[in-house]
Amino acid sequence: MGSARRTTYSRRSALRALAAGPAFLILAACGEEAPEQPTPPATTGRGDLDAALRRARTAAASVTERAPEPGPSLPQPGQRRAVPVAVMSLEVAGPRLFGLFANGLLDAGRRSEGRYKFDDVPLDFSLTSDWSMSRSLAAVEASAPELVVFFDIDLDDLVAHDQLMPLGDFLAADPDFDPGAFWPGVLESGRHDGEQFGLPFAVSPSFTLVNGELAAERDIELPEPTLQAFTAEAFLRTAQAFHEPDPPDGGLGTRGILGVVLPEPTASGDYLVFPPVTVALLSALGSFRDSSGGLAPLEGDKAREVLEFYVDLIHRHQLLKIGNFDFGPYLQAGTWGIGFGTIAFSDIGEFLADNRVYPFPAFGSGRNPTHTFNLGIVKSARDPEVAYDALRHLYSAIAPDSTLPPFRVDAAAIRKLMPELNGDDENVLLHLLENAAFDGSSRSESEVLRDTIVRDVFLGETDPAEGLRRAVQEMQALPASG
């Protein structure tokens, strides 16, 4: 992404990350239910965090020797016991995550001293209206996968269909497992009804990317990149400062927001808006559920205000275009102000020149919408103890090098993992990870919420409060499997 003098990258990759492409939509709802997220503890000293990172990166050196309750059933060095792992394709995972899987499978085999041979089992991920992770996993049953990589949004579906093995007993007996090492809320995102089914290996904040170079050229004063300063109002002011309508006689103006509302549903029946309204609602509420598990927050004033804000962006300010809009020319010319994405699906090209990382606009909760990616044991694994030992080896190979790791690291470690960042953006990401919001909605719930709002409110004439009421009713009517 960039101006004419920058290295450009494809429109496809630009739209994937900045216009919240298909991979981003997979994650429209994410995280485990957390009605009251505690205030994160104060960040420890630099030395403590460096030490924690070193421990995490070297844990694999003794992972087999310290396996919980080791027994003769565990493979011996050089045995190369096959461990099929159900993973996402490059098209779904994106280059960062797919590279992590591909390298991690090989590295985990080496780290295990040849005890295991990790083989990938690609999962079908056709986003049709009836697609589900549980059906995709069941479709590769003949390959006998023992481990599975999954999005947090698909946890409920997998558990409802009894396809994941609980990890609680294994983790309790594992001397290397430290629940206190994770970012606040991250470990909980792999839980269902209090039981740990997924072990998060990567965390991915939603973020805003601001064109710092164009801001400097036009003397646009940018707000501070914090959740306290980058409010909905500050986001609107910044977008308006960038925005210049296209000249009536042809040519390019400047898109203040790389955003769009598709006027018709996609082939899979989805009604889409970028930036995703479900993410904005999570930013406002912190969680879609109250302490009893109900959806009352989605019918409150904060949720209604988010929809009213979007209606203004679309119809009053015309900052979100209705139509099949082509952002390519604006990206190539560098005449854009604000884009959106998630770190795990970001492309290094997005951070060229002085493109700066900001929080997703803070709509009220003081938390930043964040996703996790999990590793679990398939319920049908033929030997649970061996499967967990294999999981430990694979986890030790991928979690420390994830962008970004699930456990606490300092800003210097983030910079090392993402050297393409500009300025002090690693501190922005640290801020987002320490103040992350996770949601426990299923994929079906998220789709119903999004589709109802976009179809009835943004493209229709339904009042925002009534649109939210309809969405909640439809979410409550979904089967328990989600």
Residue, then its C-alpha position, 0 to 999 in steps of 0.5 A: m500500500g502506498s503512494a506512487r513512489r512507494t512499493t505497491y502490493s496487490r489490490r487483493s492483499a490490500l482489500r484483504a487487510l484494509a477493507a476487512g476481507p474474507a479472512f477478517l469476516i471469519l473473525a467478526a465475533c471472537g473470544e470467550e464470554a467475559p462479562e466483567q474483564p478485570t483490569p490488567p495487572a501493571t506491566t512488570g519490569r523490562g527484565d522480568l518480561d525479557a526473562a519470561l520471553r526467554r523461558a517461553r522460547t526455550a521451553a521446548a528444549s525440555v518439553t518431552e523430558r518434562a511431559p506430564e506423567p510420562g510413560p512407555s506409551l510416549p514415542q521415542p526419539g526418531q520414531r516419527r509417529a505420525v500426527p495429522v493436524a487439521v489446518m487452514s489453507l493459505e487462502v483462509a489463513g493468510p501468509r502470516l498464519f499459514g507460514l507459521f503453520a508450515n514452518g511450525l509443523l516442521d520445526a515441531g518435528r525437529r524439536s521432538e527429536g524425531r518423536y513425531k512427524f506432523d502432517d497437515v490435513p487441509l480443511d475445506f473453508s468454502l464460506t457458504s451459508d451453511w458452512s461450519m467448522s464441525r462439518s469441515l473437520a468431520a469431512v476429513e475424518a478419514s485422515a484421522p486428524e489428532l490436532v486441529v487449528f481453529f478460530d475462536i469463533d468456531l469453538d462453540d460449534l466444535v464443542a457442541h458437536d463433541q469434536l474436541m477433547p477437554l484439556g483441563d486435566f493435561l494442563a493441570a498436570d503440566p509443569d510447563f503450563d503457566p496460566g499467568a503468562f497469558w495476556p488478560g482474557v486470552l486463555e479464557s477465549g479457549r474455554h467453553d462453560g469453564e472447560q479449556f478446549g483450545l490453547p490459544f497460540a496467537v492473538s490478533p488485535s483489530f487495528t486501524l491503519v492511518n496514512g501518516e505520510l499523507a497526514a504530514e503532507r496535508d498538515i493533518e493533526l492526528p490524535e494520540p494512538t490510544l484507546q482514550a484518545f482515538t474515540a468515535e468522535a476523533f475517528l470521525r474528525t480524522a476521516q473528515a480531515f482526510h476526505e476529499p470527494d472525487p472531482p466532478d470532471g473525473g480523477l481521484g479525490t481522497r477516501g477518508i475511510l477505506g470502507v464500504v457497504l455492499p448493496e446486495p448480499t454475497a453469493s453466500g447470503d452475507y450482508l457486508v460492511f467495512p469496518p465490521v459493525t460487529v467489531a464496533l459493537l464489541s468495542a462499545l460493549g466489551s462483551f455482547r453478554d451480561s453476567s447471566g449470559g444474556l444478550a441484554p447489552l446489545e439492546g442498550d444505549k451504547a449499542r444503539e449509539v454505534l448503529e446511529f454513528y454508522v448510519d451517519l457515516i453512510h448517509r450523512h457524511q458519506l464516508l462509507k460508500i454503498g456499492n461495489f467500490d474499487f479502492g485500488p486506485y486510491l491505494q496505488a495513489g496513496t490518497w486514502g486516510i484510514g483503513f482497517g485490519t487484524i494483525a494476524f492477517s496484515d501484510i508487511g506492505e501495509f506498514l510501508a512509508d509512515n503508515r501508523v497503527y491505531p486502535f480500532p476506534a474506541f466506541g466506549s468500553g475502553r477495550n480493543p476487539t481482539h481475536t485468538f487462534n487455538l490449537g486443540i485435540v480432536k476427540s477421536a485421537r487414538d491416544p490422548e496422552v500422546a496427542y497432548d505430548a504432540l500438542r505441547h511440541l507443536y505449541s512450543a514451535i508456533a506460539p513464541d513466533s506468532t504475530l502476536p504471541p498469546f503470552r505477555v511480552d514487552a514492546a521490544a519483543i513485539r518490534k522483533l516479531m514485526p520489524e516493519l512497524n513504524g515509530d513506536d507502534e509496538n507500544v500501541l500494540l502493547h496497549l491494545l493487548e493489555n486492554a483487549a476485548f473478547d466475545g464468545s459469540s458463535r459464527s452463526e450468532s455473529e452472522v445473524l447480528r451483522d446481516t440483520i443490522v446491515r440489511d434492515v438498518f444500513l440498507g433499509e429504513t429500520d430504526p437502530a433500536e428496532g434493528l438490534r431488537r430483531a437481531v437479538q431475537e434471531m440470535q436467541a432463536l438459533p440452535a444451541s450448536g450455533 
